[in-house]
Amino acid sequence: MADQTKIAIAGALGFMGRELIKLIGAADDLKLVGGVDRPESSDIGQDLGPLIGLKPQGAVLRASAFDAAQGADVLIDFSIGRAAAQAATALAGKGVSLVIGATGFEPQHEAAIAEAAKTTAILKSGNMSLGVNLLAALTRQAAARLGDDWDIEIFEAHHRRKVDAPSGTALLLGRAAAEGRKVELAQKKVAARDGQTGARNAGDIGFAVVRGGGIVGDHDVSFITDEESITLSHHASNRAIFAKGALAAARWMKAKPAGLYSMADVLGL
């Protein structure tokens, strides 16, 4: 089909990659053209379909994002921060848009992606869920309208295998709160409390983290005063929502001009 969006996947054999392959295969307007895995993988060069128990997809697993993205309109990256930054640099100016759902970024990774966005359309989000990104917009609005006497606390819970904390989604919500108050999150973030911490400072944005079992993802943003409180919440019961959101972003990103985008742009927020 001439109007299909052609997609390559970084992190193709991980959970999110497998979900994307299944969803792309079931969509008439999408076509899978390649995937990326570790260069040392024994699966390099094989068709992605049989690797995850499906019929052949006509798309081969490659050792680099550059190779996998040949002929793609969009590369969806659910790998890790370092690898996503490398992919953005490798594909900068090559006519392939990027949808980055990886987390665990260091400052140098963020800088590399921002540099690549000068010549490439890149959408980056700590969470691809449409619901979470609506929650971020509501958080921004609430923070803008409530003063420093409303303490902001962000709670997040994930499965025991998650390696970064606070989660990319929690940081997304924290940045939304900071933007609403016109401050930098780095100046107001309190990510750990232990021992004699002293009284809470006005304007702090606190984070609390739980890791256990198979929790897909729970996030609460609470605004609290001495007299009342408001809590905005999102509960994910199936990780497939992130793959569906990433595909919505890929459809939207096709042929977009260079720049750094977010899921808020996809939602028109």
C-alpha positions in Angstrom: 0.0 0.0 0.0 1.4 3.4 -1.0 0.3 5.2 2.1 1.7 2.7 4.6 4.0 4.0 7.3 7.2 2.0 7.2 8.6 1.2 10.6 11.8 -0.1 12.1 12.2 -1.1 15.7 15.1 -0.8 18.1 14.8 -3.2 20.9 12.9 -5.5 18.6 13.2 -8.7 20.7 12.3 -7.1 24.0 8.7 -7.1 25.3 7.8 -3.7 23.7 9.4 -4.7 20.4 7.5 -7.9 20.3 4.2 -6.1 21.0 5.0 -3.6 18.2 5.7 -6.4 15.7 2.4 -8.0 16.5 0.5 -4.8 16.2 2.2 -3.7 13.0 1.5 -7.1 11.4 -2.2 -6.6 12.2 -2.5 -3.0 10.8 -3.1 -2.3 7.1 -1.5 1.1 7.2 1.8 0.0 8.8 4.7 -2.1 7.4 7.6 -3.5 9.4 10.9 -3.1 7.5 13.6 -4.0 10.1 14.6 -4.5 13.7 17.7 -4.0 15.9 19.3 -6.2 18.5 22.7 -6.5 20.1 25.5 -7.0 17.5 26.6 -10.2 19.2 23.1 -11.7 19.0 23.0 -15.1 17.1 19.6 -14.0 15.7 21.1 -11.2 13.5 20.1 -11.7 9.9 16.9 -13.6 10.6 13.3 -12.7 9.9 11.6 -11.0 12.9 8.4 -13.0 12.6 9.6 -16.5 13.4 11.9 -15.1 16.1 8.8 -14.2 18.1 6.6 -17.1 17.0 4.8 -15.4 14.0 4.9 -16.1 10.3 7.7 -14.3 8.3 7.3 -10.6 8.2 9.7 -9.8 5.4 11.8 -7.7 7.9 15.2 -8.8 9.1 17.0 -8.3 12.5 20.0 -6.0 12.1 23.0 -5.1 14.3 22.6 -1.4 14.0 19.8 1.1 13.9 21.2 2.7 10.8 21.0 -0.7 8.9 17.5 -1.5 10.3 16.1 1.9 9.3 17.0 1.6 5.6 13.7 2.2 3.8 11.9 3.2 7.0 9.8 6.3 7.6 10.1 6.0 11.4 12.4 4.2 13.8 10.6 3.3 17.1 13.2 2.9 19.9 12.4 1.1 23.1 16.0 0.2 23.9 18.0 2.1 26.5 19.1 5.7 26.8 22.6 5.3 25.5 21.6 3.2 22.5 18.7 5.6 21.6 21.1 8.5 21.6 23.5 6.6 19.4 20.6 5.8 17.0 19.6 9.5 16.9 23.1 10.5 16.0 23.5 7.8 13.4 20.2 8.7 11.7 20.5 12.5 12.0 19.7 14.1 8.6 18.9 10.8 7.0 15.2 11.3 6.5 14.0 8.9 9.1 11.9 10.2 12.0 12.5 8.8 15.5 10.0 7.9 18.2 12.0 7.3 21.4 10.3 5.6 24.3 13.5 4.5 26.0 14.3 5.7 29.5 17.5 6.0 31.7 19.1 8.9 29.9 22.2 10.7 31.1 22.8 14.4 30.3 25.1 13.5 27.4 22.4 11.3 25.9 19.8 14.2 26.1 22.4 16.5 24.5 23.0 14.1 21.6 19.3 13.7 20.9 18.8 17.5 21.0 21.6 18.0 18.5 20.2 15.3 16.2 16.8 17.0 16.4 18.2 20.0 14.5 18.2 17.9 11.3 15.7 15.1 12.2 12.2 14.8 13.5 12.4 13.2 16.9 9.6 12.5 19.3 10.8 11.6 22.8 8.6 10.7 25.7 9.2 8.9 29.1 5.8 7.3 28.5 4.0 6.6 25.3 0.6 6.0 26.9 -2.0 8.5 25.7 -3.5 8.5 29.2 -0.3 9.3 30.9 0.4 12.2 28.6 -3.1 13.6 29.3 -2.2 13.2 33.0 0.9 15.3 32.4 -1.1 18.0 30.8 -3.5 18.1 33.8 -0.5 18.1 36.1 0.9 21.1 34.3 -2.4 23.0 34.5 -2.9 22.2 38.2 0.6 23.3 39.1 0.2 26.5 37.2 -3.0 27.4 39.2 -2.0 26.2 42.7 0.6 28.2 44.7 3.6 26.9 46.7 1.3 26.3 49.7 0.2 23.2 47.7 3.0 20.6 48.1 3.6 18.4 45.1 4.4 14.7 45.6 4.8 12.1 42.8 4.4 8.4 43.6 5.3 5.6 41.2 5.3 1.8 41.3 6.8 -0.7 38.9 7.8 -4.3 38.6 10.9 -5.6 40.3 12.9 -5.8 37.1 12.9 -2.0 36.4 16.4 -0.7 36.7 16.0 3.1 36.8 14.3 5.3 39.4 12.4 7.5 39.5 10.7 6.2 36.4 10.8 8.1 33.1 7.1 8.6 33.5 7.5 10.1 37.0 10.1 12.5 35.7 7.8 13.4 32.8 5.2 14.3 35.4 7.7 16.1 37.5 8.8 18.2 34.6 5.1 19.0 33.8 4.6 20.2 37.4 7.8 22.3 37.2 6.8 23.8 33.9 3.4 24.7 35.4 5.2 26.6 38.2 7.8 28.0 35.8 10.8 26.5 37.6 13.5 23.9 36.7 12.8 20.5 38.0 16.5 20.0 38.8 16.2 22.8 41.3 13.1 21.5 43.1 13.4 17.7 42.8 13.6 15.7 46.0 14.1 12.1 45.0 15.0 10.5 48.3 14.2 11.0 52.0 16.0 9.2 54.7 17.0 10.1 58.3 16.8 13.6 59.7 15.8 15.4 56.5 14.4 18.6 58.1 11.1 20.2 57.2 9.9 20.2 53.7 10.8 23.3 51.6 8.1 25.2 50.0 8.0 24.5 46.2 9.8 21.1 46.4 8.6 18.4 44.1 9.0 15.1 45.9 9.2 11.6 44.5 8.5 8.2 46.1 9.3 4.9 44.4 8.1 1.3 44.9 9.5 -1.7 43.1 7.9 -5.1 43.4 6.3 -8.1 41.6 4.8 -7.5 38.2 3.4 -4.0 38.6 3.0 -2.6 35.1 3.0 1.0 36.1 1.1 3.2 38.7 1.6 6.9 38.9 0.0 9.5 41.3 0.5 13.2 41.4 -0.7 14.7 44.7 -1.2 18.4 45.5 -1.5 18.8 49.3 -2.2 21.6 51.7 -3.0 21.7 55.4 -6.7 21.7 54.6 -7.2 19.6 51.4 -5.5 17.5 48.8 -6.0 16.6 45.1 -4.6 13.4 43.5 -4.4 12.8 39.8 -3.7 9.1 39.0 -3.0 6.7 36.1 -2.9 2.9 36.4 -1.5 0.8 33.6 -2.9 -2.8 33.5 -1.3 -3.9 30.2 2.0 -2.8 28.8 0.6 -3.0 25.3 -0.8 0.5 25.8 2.8 1.8 25.4 3.2 0.1 22.0 -0.2 1.4 20.8 0.8 4.9 21.9 4.1 4.6 20.1 2.4 3.6 16.9 0.0 6.5 17.2 3.1 8.7 17.5 4.8 7.0 14.5 1.7 7.7 12.3 1.7 11.3 13.4 5.5 11.7 13.0 5.7 10.5 9.4 7.2 13.3 7.2 7.3 15.8 10.1 10.0 18.5 9.8 13.1 18.4 12.0 12.5 19.2 15.7 12.0 17.7 19.1 8.4 16.7 19.7 6.5 15.1 22.5 3.3 13.1 23.0 1.6 16.3 23.9 2.0 17.3 20.2 0.4 14.1 19.1 -2.6 14.8 21.4 -2.7 18.4 20.4 -2.3 19.6 24.0 
